[in-house]
Amino acid sequence: MVSLKTAGLRFNSLMIRSDGLPFSGTVEPDLEGKLIGYDFSFPRRLLRVSEDCPVKTLDEIQDVLGRWYLVADHDGSFAYNVVEYRSHMLIPLVKNVEWQREQSIVDPLTRREKAAGKTLVGNIWILPERVSRETTDSVMRVKEQTLQVFTAADLKLGDIVDNMVVKRIDIVRGVKLAEIQ
């Protein structure tokens, strides 16, 4: 029997989650907004999977072309109280970088915290993108490079990602969006 729930299955491809778990889904272009000629951000895609698919938001997946993506929230479809499929936004992960965290210790003499250096937390996949606005230091009148970074990592303010400091963290569509300088 062909239904809306099974009609798209013939377009499914086999993909893998970062832990090696295979799953089936369909990848399509995201047509939420038009790409304008001077927009150099990486295109987003949509992943359509069955309701019982083990892939969820914050997973990192690899498609059949070997490209890595971060799975983000998007939407779902249902009819007659039955979920037909789920869809997720796919954010391309294009750079594998070092993630460090500043460590502190309590000074035995002053009983105050002091810096003890950086510790490597690990390597993480990110999508770095230029921020459309630039900030200028009001005293020095120097522009600082600011990037926004999409990631699944549990970043904290002050962490160091790709030799830049995390200055702001937001949750967008269930994934971390951090500004780094």
C-alpha positions in Angstrom: 0.0 0.0 0.0 1.3 3.4 -0.9 0.7 6.2 1.6 2.3 9.5 2.4 4.3 7.7 5.1 5.9 5.2 2.6 5.8 7.2 -0.7 9.2 8.8 -0.2 11.1 5.7 1.0 12.2 4.9 -2.5 14.4 8.0 -2.4 16.2 7.0 0.9 19.9 6.6 1.1 22.1 4.8 3.6 24.0 7.2 5.9 25.9 6.8 9.2 25.9 8.5 12.5 29.2 9.5 14.0 29.1 6.4 16.3 28.9 4.1 13.2 25.1 3.4 13.4 23.7 3.2 9.9 20.2 4.7 9.1 18.2 5.6 6.0 16.9 9.0 5.1 16.5 11.5 2.3 18.5 14.7 1.9 17.0 17.6 0.1 17.9 21.3 -0.5 16.5 23.7 2.1 14.4 26.2 0.3 13.3 28.3 3.3 15.1 31.4 2.0 16.6 32.3 -1.3 20.3 32.4 -1.6 21.4 35.7 -2.8 24.5 36.2 -4.9 26.6 37.9 -2.2 25.7 35.4 0.5 28.7 33.1 0.9 27.4 31.0 3.8 27.3 27.2 3.3 23.9 26.0 2.1 21.7 24.1 4.5 19.9 20.9 3.6 17.0 19.0 5.0 17.0 15.4 6.2 13.8 13.5 6.1 13.6 10.3 8.2 10.9 8.0 9.5 9.4 8.6 12.9 11.3 5.7 14.5 14.7 6.7 13.0 17.4 6.8 15.7 18.9 10.1 14.4 18.1 13.1 16.6 19.0 16.8 17.1 22.8 17.2 18.0 23.8 14.0 16.2 26.6 14.3 13.6 26.0 12.3 10.5 27.9 11.5 7.3 26.2 11.2 3.9 27.1 9.0 1.0 29.4 11.6 -0.4 31.4 11.6 2.8 30.2 15.1 3.9 29.6 15.6 7.7 26.5 17.4 9.0 25.1 18.5 12.3 21.5 17.5 12.8 19.2 20.4 14.0 15.5 20.8 14.7 13.1 21.5 11.8 9.6 20.0 11.5 7.5 16.9 11.1 4.4 15.8 9.1 1.3 13.9 10.3 -2.1 13.0 8.9 -5.0 11.3 10.7 -3.1 11.5 14.0 -0.2 9.4 12.6 3.3 10.9 12.2 4.4 10.3 8.6 8.0 11.5 8.9 10.4 13.9 10.7 12.6 16.4 9.1 15.8 18.0 10.4 17.9 20.9 9.2 21.4 19.7 8.2 24.2 22.1 9.0 27.4 21.2 7.1 30.5 20.6 9.3 33.5 21.7 7.4 36.3 22.1 9.9 37.7 19.9 12.6 39.4 22.1 15.3 40.9 22.0 18.8 38.7 22.8 21.7 40.4 24.0 24.9 39.2 25.2 28.3 41.0 27.5 30.7 41.7 25.7 34.0 41.9 27.3 37.4 43.3 26.2 40.8 42.8 27.6 44.3 46.0 29.3 45.5 46.8 27.7 48.9 48.1 31.0 50.3 45.5 33.4 49.2 42.6 30.9 48.8 41.6 32.6 45.6 41.2 31.0 42.2 44.0 31.6 39.7 44.7 30.6 36.1 46.5 27.3 35.7 46.6 27.2 31.9 44.7 25.7 29.1 43.6 22.1 28.8 42.7 20.3 25.6 39.1 19.1 25.8 39.2 17.5 22.4 38.7 18.1 18.7 35.3 19.1 17.5 33.6 19.6 14.1 32.3 23.1 13.5 30.8 25.3 10.8 32.5 28.7 11.1 30.7 31.6 9.3 31.4 35.3 9.2 29.1 37.5 11.3 27.3 40.0 9.1 28.0 42.8 11.6 31.5 43.8 12.8 32.2 45.3 16.2 34.7 48.0 16.7 36.6 48.6 19.9 35.5 52.1 21.0 38.8 53.0 22.6 41.3 51.5 20.2 39.1 51.8 17.1 40.2 48.3 16.0 37.9 45.8 14.4 38.0 42.3 15.9 37.4 39.3 13.8 34.2 37.6 15.0 32.8 34.3 13.7 29.7 32.4 14.5 30.2 28.7 15.0 27.6 25.9 14.8 28.6 22.8 16.8 27.3 19.9 18.9 30.0 20.4 21.6 29.0 21.6 25.0 30.9 24.9 24.8 31.1 27.3 27.8 31.9 31.0 27.8 35.6 31.6 27.7 36.4 28.3 26.0 39.0 28.4 23.2 37.8 27.1 19.8 40.2 27.2 16.9 42.4 29.7 18.8 39.5 32.1 19.3 37.6 32.8 22.6 33.9 31.9 23.0 32.2 35.2 23.8 28.5 34.3 23.4 26.5 31.1 23.2 22.9 30.6 22.0 20.8 27.6 21.3 19.3 27.8 17.7 17.2 24.9 16.5 18.5 22.8 19.3 22.2 23.2 18.5 24.9 25.5 19.8 25.6 28.7 18.0 28.6 30.5 19.5 30.3 33.7 18.7 34.1 33.5 18.9 36.7 36.3 18.7 
